[in-house]
């Protein structure tokens, strides 16, 4: 698995990529939300650079034999922890979690794999309160 500098746009983009592929299906709705939210700009990347990180992440998973197209997270707990550990800036953590939630909800269903990624982010980053705020905002709409 490639290493990216801590808190880099690429490290954040890789967690976005994991959320997108976590359910074993790259849905058109997720790709539409990726563009709608201009995730690449929010992370400080060009659109093509974001897609390059997503492609590279899939290549890394395939070469490590971790990628299993199922409804569960395509990485093991150690790798998941390593990926989450590359982000330690509080504002970036909140931004990435918010984007991941929106992407996971894009198709109207949060799959088991997506849930594993979201829960890992909340637990590794200590963002339990952030999730409550996201829930409160969602329920008031």
Backbone as ProteinMPNN parsed JSONL, in Angstrom:
{"seq_chain_A": "XXXXXXXXXXXXXXXXXXXXXXXXXXXXXXXXXXXXXXXXXXXXXXXXXXXXXXXXXXXXXXXXXXXXXXXXXXXXXXXXXXXXXXXXXXXXXXXXXXXXXXXXXXXXXXXXXXXXXXXXXXXXXXXXXXXXXXXXXXXXX", "coords_chain_A": {"N_chain_A": [[0.855, -1.179, 0.0], [0.558, 2.181, -0.869], [2.241, 4.961, 0.622], [1.235, 8.033, 1.944], [1.858, 11.482, 2.669], [1.138, 12.58, 5.985], [-2.042, 13.915, 6.614], [-2.31, 14.782, 4.02], [-3.793, 15.783, 0.86], [-4.038, 13.506, -0.718], [-4.004, 11.374, 1.122], [-6.4, 11.861, 2.445], [-8.135, 11.631, 0.27], [-7.904, 8.945, -0.261], [-9.349, 7.734, 1.767], [-11.852, 8.615, 1.094], [-12.026, 7.215, -1.327], [-12.057, 4.6, -0.324], [-14.525, 4.599, 0.964], [-16.205, 4.835, -1.244], [-15.79, 2.416, -2.622], [-16.395, 0.55, -0.731], [-18.757, -0.921, -0.545], [-18.587, -2.673, -2.56], [-19.485, -1.862, -4.993], [-19.237, 0.619, -7.317], [-21.21, 3.128, -7.458], [-23.277, 5.032, -9.695], [-24.608, 7.162, -8.539], [-22.969, 7.793, -6.388], [-20.687, 8.701, -7.708], [-21.787, 10.916, -8.939], [-22.387, 12.507, -6.695], [-19.811, 12.902, -5.796], [-18.865, 14.656, -7.748], [-20.828, 16.709, -7.593], [-20.418, 17.746, -5.015], [-17.932, 18.689, -5.373], [-15.664, 17.312, -4.425], [-12.969, 16.911, -4.949], [-11.958, 19.561, -5.056], [-12.52, 20.382, -2.448], [-10.719, 18.852, -1.076], [-8.374, 19.801, -1.991], [-7.35, 19.012, -4.437], [-6.986, 18.409, -7.984], [-9.628, 17.439, -10.237], [-8.955, 15.212, -11.848], [-6.702, 14.312, -10.457], [-7.85, 13.403, -8.075], [-9.3, 11.21, -9.047], [-7.144, 9.721, -9.92], [-5.973, 9.003, -7.479], [-8.012, 7.389, -6.464], [-7.996, 5.323, -8.374], [-5.346, 4.373, -8.0], [-5.538, 3.47, -5.384], [-7.327, 1.331, -5.659], [-5.73, -0.293, -7.281], [-3.652, -0.835, -5.452], [-5.08, -2.31, -3.551], [-5.85, -4.524, -5.077], [-3.331, -5.607, -5.722], [-2.463, -6.312, -3.223], [-4.099, -8.295, -2.609], [-6.32, -7.845, -1.047], [-8.694, -6.842, -1.897], [-11.948, -7.68, -2.06], [-14.862, -8.222, -3.625], [-17.502, -7.726, -2.026], [-20.14, -7.296, 0.386], [-18.84, -6.289, 2.52], [-16.258, -4.417, 4.201], [-13.43, -3.75, 2.158], [-10.842, -3.916, 3.194], [-8.538, -5.05, 5.724], [-8.662, -4.881, 9.365], [-6.247, -3.818, 10.39], [-5.131, -2.425, 8.175], [-7.192, -0.603, 7.74], [-7.022, 0.867, 10.102], [-4.457, 1.943, 9.756], [-4.874, 3.585, 7.497], [-6.74, 5.434, 8.511], [-5.136, 6.546, 10.437], [-3.466, 8.215, 9.025], [-4.628, 10.639, 8.904], [-4.76, 13.283, 10.982], [-5.407, 15.871, 11.569], [-7.796, 17.85, 13.069], [-9.852, 19.434, 11.713], [-9.686, 18.482, 9.095], [-10.3, 15.81, 9.51], [-13.022, 16.03, 10.298], [-14.1, 17.12, 7.944], [-13.557, 15.083, 6.045], [-15.0, 12.951, 7.157], [-17.628, 13.973, 6.993], [-17.912, 14.197, 4.201], [-17.644, 11.496, 3.514], [-19.919, 10.395, 4.735], [-21.94, 11.608, 3.219], [-21.377, 10.525, 0.704], [-21.734, 7.8, 1.211], [-24.439, 7.76, 1.696], [-25.459, 8.349, -0.769], [-26.717, 6.567, -2.584], [-29.006, 5.998, -1.298], [-28.854, 3.987, 0.54], [-27.004, 2.641, 3.158], [-24.497, 0.51, 3.018], [-23.121, -2.498, 4.522], [-20.277, -2.535, 4.326], [-19.712, 0.182, 3.883], [-20.676, 1.22, 6.259], [-18.85, 0.087, 8.044], [-16.524, 1.506, 7.382], [-17.31, 4.149, 8.019], [-17.855, 3.927, 10.788], [-15.323, 3.166, 11.682], [-13.882, 5.511, 11.1], [-15.161, 7.341, 12.826], [-14.578, 6.156, 15.324], [-11.712, 5.917, 15.332], [-11.0, 8.556, 15.048], [-12.287, 9.859, 17.067], [-14.824, 11.126, 16.775], [-17.465, 11.119, 17.728], [-19.337, 13.008, 18.616], [-19.541, 14.615, 16.344], [-20.902, 12.906, 14.603], [-23.366, 12.804, 15.856], [-24.235, 15.419, 15.44], [-24.444, 15.399, 12.639], [-26.53, 13.568, 12.398], [-28.577, 14.968, 13.715], [-28.905, 17.2, 12.047], [-29.699, 15.929, 9.7], [-32.142, 14.793, 10.548], [-33.697, 17.003, 10.951], [-34.334, 17.976, 8.536]], "CA_chain_A": [[0.0, 0.0, 0.0], [1.329, 3.424, -0.948], [2.233, 5.856, 1.778], [1.065, 9.448, 1.623], [2.156, 12.326, 3.834], [0.064, 12.775, 6.956], [-2.977, 15.016, 6.339], [-2.222, 15.227, 2.628], [-5.028, 15.585, 0.092], [-4.084, 12.13, -1.198], [-4.393, 10.51, 2.243], [-7.837, 12.082, 2.644], [-8.824, 11.089, -0.905], [-7.908, 7.484, -0.179], [-10.467, 7.357, 2.636], [-13.014, 8.821, 0.22], [-12.029, 6.07, -2.244], [-12.479, 3.426, 0.433], [-15.972, 4.712, 1.159], [-16.863, 4.6, -2.525], [-15.724, 1.005, -3.026], [-16.623, -0.309, 0.439], [-19.909, -1.817, -0.708], [-18.337, -3.551, -3.69], [-20.113, -1.336, -6.196], [-19.072, 2.056, -7.526], [-22.522, 3.526, -7.932], [-23.335, 6.301, -10.425], [-25.044, 8.204, -7.6], [-21.787, 8.192, -5.617], [-19.842, 9.504, -8.595], [-22.473, 12.195, -9.12], [-22.181, 13.283, -5.46], [-18.395, 13.273, -5.814], [-18.761, 15.863, -8.578], [-21.719, 17.74, -7.035], [-19.784, 18.352, -3.838], [-16.573, 19.091, -5.763], [-14.811, 16.719, -3.393], [-11.572, 17.16, -5.309], [-11.602, 20.913, -4.622], [-12.557, 20.436, -0.982], [-9.514, 18.199, -0.567], [-7.19, 20.482, -2.523], [-6.858, 18.248, -5.579], [-7.705, 18.529, -9.238], [-10.579, 16.329, -10.426], [-8.215, 14.053, -12.354], [-5.824, 13.828, -9.386], [-8.689, 12.613, -7.175], [-9.565, 9.934, -9.717], [-5.876, 8.983, -9.916], [-5.822, 8.408, -6.146], [-8.989, 6.301, -6.382], [-7.459, 4.23, -9.195], [-4.149, 3.84, -7.342], [-5.986, 2.735, -4.204], [-7.857, 0.05, -6.146], [-4.561, -1.083, -7.696], [-2.991, -1.299, -4.232], [-5.899, -3.366, -2.959], [-5.749, -5.706, -5.935], [-1.999, -6.198, -5.612], [-2.298, -6.868, -1.878], [-5.099, -9.361, -2.531], [-7.327, -7.519, -0.037], [-9.942, -6.433, -2.513], [-12.935, -8.742, -2.235], [-16.105, -7.535, -3.923], [-18.596, -8.235, -1.208], [-20.804, -6.199, 1.076], [-18.073, -5.89, 3.69], [-15.122, -3.538, 3.928], [-12.416, -4.483, 1.407], [-9.526, -3.927, 3.833], [-8.549, -5.616, 7.067], [-8.686, -3.876, 10.44], [-4.941, -3.171, 10.494], [-5.024, -1.464, 7.077], [-8.168, 0.439, 8.021], [-6.429, 1.702, 11.148], [-3.338, 2.677, 9.144], [-5.428, 4.635, 6.641], [-7.326, 6.461, 9.379], [-4.028, 7.178, 11.151], [-2.801, 9.215, 8.19], [-5.336, 11.914, 9.067], [-4.855, 13.648, 12.399], [-5.842, 17.266, 11.689], [-9.223, 17.801, 13.424], [-10.738, 19.981, 10.678], [-9.664, 17.563, 7.957], [-11.067, 14.635, 9.934], [-14.451, 16.351, 10.22], [-14.456, 17.294, 6.538], [-13.548, 13.778, 5.389], [-16.136, 12.182, 7.671], [-18.838, 14.534, 6.418], [-17.959, 13.795, 2.791], [-17.871, 10.045, 3.459], [-21.324, 10.157, 5.064], [-22.742, 12.002, 2.05], [-21.14, 9.546, -0.354], [-22.35, 6.532, 1.614], [-25.887, 7.927, 1.604], [-25.802, 8.773, -2.128], [-27.62, 5.638, -3.262], [-30.171, 5.766, -0.444], [-28.636, 2.805, 1.373], [-25.647, 2.519, 3.687], [-24.152, -0.91, 3.039], [-22.297, -2.929, 5.643], [-18.905, -2.079, 4.122], [-19.679, 1.63, 4.104], [-20.859, 1.403, 7.692], [-17.581, -0.251, 8.696], [-15.607, 2.628, 7.158], [-17.788, 5.3, 8.798], [-17.653, 3.642, 12.216], [-13.874, 3.218, 11.919], [-13.483, 6.92, 11.132], [-15.676, 7.927, 14.072], [-13.846, 5.609, 16.467], [-10.29, 6.266, 15.276], [-10.824, 10.001, 15.127], [-13.007, 10.405, 18.216], [-15.807, 12.086, 16.266], [-18.81, 10.696, 18.104], [-20.2, 14.209, 18.65], [-19.756, 15.016, 14.954], [-21.941, 12.039, 14.046], [-24.643, 13.237, 16.428], [-24.626, 16.642, 14.73], [-24.886, 15.002, 11.306], [-27.847, 12.954, 12.575], [-29.537, 16.024, 14.07], [-29.15, 17.996, 10.841], [-30.463, 15.079, 8.793], [-33.506, 14.576, 11.015], [-34.463, 18.244, 10.95], [-34.621, 18.376, 7.143]], "C_chain_A": [[0.899, 1.241, 0.0], [1.219, 4.198, 0.357], [2.073, 7.278, 1.269], [1.42, 10.251, 2.865], [0.909, 12.502, 4.706], [-0.725, 14.032, 6.598], [-2.897, 15.556, 4.906], [-3.567, 15.038, 1.929], [-5.168, 14.136, -0.395], [-4.492, 11.155, -0.091], [-5.887, 10.634, 2.514], [-8.626, 11.465, 1.492], [-8.893, 9.567, -0.849], [-9.034, 6.995, 0.731], [-11.786, 7.569, 1.89], [-13.147, 7.628, -0.726], [-12.518, 4.812, -1.54], [-13.985, 3.436, 0.66], [-16.72, 4.367, -0.126], [-16.874, 3.112, -2.889], [-16.111, 0.036, -1.915], [-17.799, -1.257, 0.299], [-19.759, -2.734, -1.915], [-18.922, -3.058, -4.992], [-19.883, 0.163, -6.262], [-20.337, 2.522, -8.232], [-22.457, 4.872, -8.654], [-23.743, 7.449, -9.512], [-23.865, 8.701, -6.768], [-20.87, 9.069, -6.461], [-20.462, 10.872, -8.847], [-22.272, 13.091, -7.894], [-20.735, 13.746, -5.366], [-18.203, 14.568, -6.603], [-19.602, 17.011, -8.031], [-21.058, 18.493, -5.89], [-18.394, 18.899, -4.142], [-15.57, 18.614, -4.714], [-13.345, 16.983, -3.696], [-11.116, 18.539, -4.839], [-11.563, 21.011, -3.105], [-11.305, 19.813, -0.363], [-8.23, 18.854, -1.065], [-6.535, 19.734, -3.675], [-7.594, 18.676, -6.849], [-8.615, 17.312, -9.382], [-9.855, 15.069, -10.876], [-7.304, 13.463, -11.279], [-6.609, 12.988, -8.372], [-8.957, 11.24, -7.782], [-8.3, 9.083, -9.805], [-5.65, 8.305, -8.569], [-6.786, 7.228, -5.985], [-8.484, 5.091, -7.166], [-6.26, 3.564, -8.531], [-4.532, 3.014, -6.114], [-6.534, 1.363, -4.615], [-6.724, -0.862, -6.601], [-3.84, -1.658, -6.482], [-3.762, -2.444, -3.588], [-5.816, -4.655, -3.771], [-4.4, -6.39, -5.785], [-1.755, -6.809, -4.236], [-3.277, -8.006, -1.619], [-6.14, -9.119, -1.435], [-8.684, -7.25, -0.648], [-10.832, -7.641, -2.763], [-14.265, -8.049, -2.459], [-17.246, -8.214, -3.2], [-19.216, -7.037, -0.52], [-20.046, -5.77, 2.327], [-16.85, -5.089, 3.257], [-13.99, -4.312, 3.248], [-11.004, -4.445, 1.999], [-9.65, -4.516, 5.237], [-8.466, -4.506, 8.114], [-7.371, -3.124, 10.566], [-4.804, -2.083, 9.419], [-5.983, -0.299, 7.286], [-7.627, 1.412, 9.064], [-5.277, 2.544, 10.605], [-3.844, 3.839, 8.287], [-5.993, 5.777, 7.476], [-6.231, 7.234, 10.115], [-3.286, 8.226, 10.343], [-3.47, 10.581, 8.271], [-5.43, 12.207, 10.559], [-5.223, 15.116, 12.623], [-7.353, 17.272, 11.94], [-10.166, 18.318, 12.338], [-10.814, 19.052, 9.463], [-10.443, 16.288, 8.297], [-12.569, 14.887, 9.802], [-14.917, 16.48, 8.766], [-14.551, 15.934, 5.843], [-14.727, 12.934, 5.866], [-17.447, 12.677, 7.061], [-18.997, 14.123, 4.952], [-18.259, 12.304, 2.66], [-19.329, 9.703, 3.768], [-22.2, 10.478, 3.853], [-22.578, 11.011, 0.902], [-21.817, 8.213, -0.039], [-23.872, 6.591, 1.474], [-26.369, 8.198, 0.174], [-26.81, 7.866, -2.82], [-28.834, 5.28, -2.406], [-30.037, 4.581, 0.484], [-27.192, 2.8, 1.859], [-25.373, 1.029, 3.864], [-23.246, -1.22, 4.224], [-20.858, -2.425, 5.51], [-18.746, -0.587, 4.361], [-19.809, 1.94, 5.588], [-19.57, 1.121, 8.456], [-16.598, 0.902, 8.561], [-16.016, 3.828, 8.007], [-17.545, 5.102, 10.29], [-16.161, 3.7, 12.555], [-13.39, 4.661, 11.997], [-13.921, 7.571, 12.438], [-14.847, 7.451, 15.261], [-12.379, 6.01, 16.473], [-10.062, 7.755, 15.507], [-11.558, 10.637, 16.297], [-14.071, 11.418, 17.824], [-17.245, 11.675, 16.577], [-19.78, 11.876, 18.113], [-20.52, 14.694, 17.241], [-20.877, 14.19, 14.338], [-23.31, 12.419, 14.601], [-25.138, 14.491, 15.725], [-25.113, 16.314, 13.331], [-26.278, 14.394, 11.389], [-28.91, 14.008, 12.87], [-29.899, 16.855, 12.846], [-30.022, 17.195, 9.884], [-31.897, 14.897, 9.221], [-34.344, 15.847, 11.004], [-34.836, 18.701, 9.548], [-35.977, 17.931, 6.71]], "O_chain_A": [[1.863, 1.334, 0.761], [0.233, 4.094, 1.087], [2.7, 7.674, 0.287], [1.297, 9.757, 3.985], [-0.216, 12.561, 4.21], [-0.147, 15.081, 6.315], [-3.365, 16.659, 4.626], [-4.384, 14.224, 2.359], [-6.276, 13.605, -0.474], [-5.245, 10.214, -0.343], [-6.561, 9.639, 2.78], [-9.668, 10.847, 1.712], [-9.85, 8.972, -1.344], [-9.612, 5.938, 0.477], [-12.724, 6.786, 2.043], [-14.241, 7.093, -0.909], [-13.303, 4.046, -2.099], [-14.641, 2.399, 0.56], [-17.746, 3.687, -0.093], [-17.871, 2.611, -3.41], [-16.151, -1.174, -2.137], [-17.836, -2.295, 0.959], [-20.678, -3.479, -2.258], [-18.864, -3.762, -6.0], [-20.29, 0.896, -5.36], [-20.507, 2.333, -9.437], [-21.68, 5.748, -8.275], [-23.283, 8.577, -9.685], [-23.77, 9.893, -6.474], [-20.34, 10.069, -5.975], [-19.75, 11.871, -8.956], [-22.017, 14.288, -8.031], [-20.463, 14.856, -4.908], [-17.471, 15.462, -6.179], [-19.15, 18.155, -8.004], [-21.131, 19.72, -5.809], [-17.753, 19.499, -3.279], [-14.758, 19.38, -4.195], [-12.562, 17.251, -2.784], [-10.024, 18.68, -4.289], [-10.673, 21.649, -2.542], [-10.884, 20.194, 0.729], [-7.135, 18.51, -0.621], [-5.322, 19.808, -3.868], [-8.689, 19.234, -6.786], [-8.405, 16.286, -8.735], [-10.107, 13.983, -10.354], [-7.151, 12.244, -11.199], [-6.103, 11.985, -7.869], [-8.848, 10.223, -7.097], [-8.378, 7.855, -9.768], [-5.189, 7.164, -8.517], [-6.416, 6.191, -5.435], [-8.54, 3.964, -6.675], [-6.164, 2.337, -8.5], [-3.92, 1.982, -5.84], [-6.23, 0.354, -3.978], [-6.75, -2.065, -6.339], [-3.461, -2.829, -6.478], [-3.172, -3.425, -3.136], [-5.724, -5.746, -3.208], [-4.329, -7.618, -5.725], [-0.938, -7.718, -4.095], [-3.282, -8.603, -0.543], [-6.768, -10.061, -0.95], [-9.711, -7.414, 0.011], [-10.511, -8.511, -3.572], [-14.752, -7.354, -1.567], [-17.865, -9.15, -3.705], [-18.861, -5.894, -0.807], [-20.556, -4.971, 3.113], [-16.468, -5.094, 2.086], [-13.626, -5.399, 3.696], [-10.061, -4.903, 1.354], [-10.717, -4.484, 5.851], [-8.229, -3.343, 7.787], [-7.371, -1.92, 10.821], [-4.409, -0.956, 9.718], [-5.631, 0.854, 7.038], [-7.76, 2.627, 8.922], [-5.139, 3.717, 10.954], [-3.304, 4.943, 8.347], [-5.753, 6.948, 7.181], [-6.377, 8.426, 10.384], [-2.556, 9.041, 10.906], [-2.938, 11.568, 7.764], [-6.087, 11.483, 11.307], [-5.337, 15.55, 13.769], [-8.114, 16.759, 11.12], [-11.189, 17.687, 12.073], [-11.882, 18.864, 8.881], [-11.162, 15.756, 7.452], [-13.298, 14.057, 9.26], [-15.995, 16.007, 8.407], [-15.52, 15.667, 5.132], [-15.381, 12.274, 5.059], [-18.285, 11.87, 6.658], [-20.086, 13.746, 4.521], [-19.037, 11.897, 1.797], [-19.908, 8.821, 3.133], [-23.095, 9.707, 3.507], [-23.544, 10.698, 0.207], [-22.399, 7.579, -0.919], [-24.511, 5.584, 1.168], [-27.575, 8.269, -0.062], [-27.666, 8.345, -3.563], [-29.595, 4.373, -2.743], [-31.001, 4.202, 1.149], [-26.264, 2.939, 1.062], [-25.941, 0.376, 4.739], [-22.68, -0.321, 4.846], [-20.283, -1.939, 6.485], [-17.769, -0.145, 4.965], [-19.126, 2.824, 6.107], [-19.236, 1.831, 9.404], [-15.909, 1.242, 9.523], [-15.169, 4.456, 8.643], [-17.081, 6.015, 10.973], [-15.783, 4.228, 13.601], [-12.581, 4.999, 12.861], [-13.139, 8.271, 13.081], [-14.458, 8.254, 16.11], [-11.853, 6.404, 17.514], [-9.055, 8.158, 16.089], [-11.455, 11.847, 16.498], [-14.207, 12.457, 18.47], [-18.139, 11.874, 15.755], [-20.919, 11.747, 17.665], [-21.638, 15.132, 16.97], [-21.719, 14.732, 13.622], [-24.307, 12.36, 13.881], [-26.33, 14.616, 15.444], [-26.099, 16.891, 12.875], [-27.123, 14.673, 10.539], [-30.017, 13.945, 12.335], [-31.068, 17.176, 12.634], [-30.978, 17.727, 9.32], [-32.791, 14.848, 8.377], [-35.572, 15.778, 11.043], [-35.559, 19.683, 9.378], [-36.376, 18.183, 5.573]]}, "name": "protein", "num_of_chains": 1, "seq": "XXXXXXXXXXXXXXXXXXXXXXXXXXXXXXXXXXXXXXXXXXXXXXXXXXXXXXXXXXXXXXXXXXXXXXXXXXXXXXXXXXXXXXXXXXXXXXXXXXXXXXXXXXXXXXXXXXXXXXXXXXXXXXXXXXXXXXXXXXXXX"}
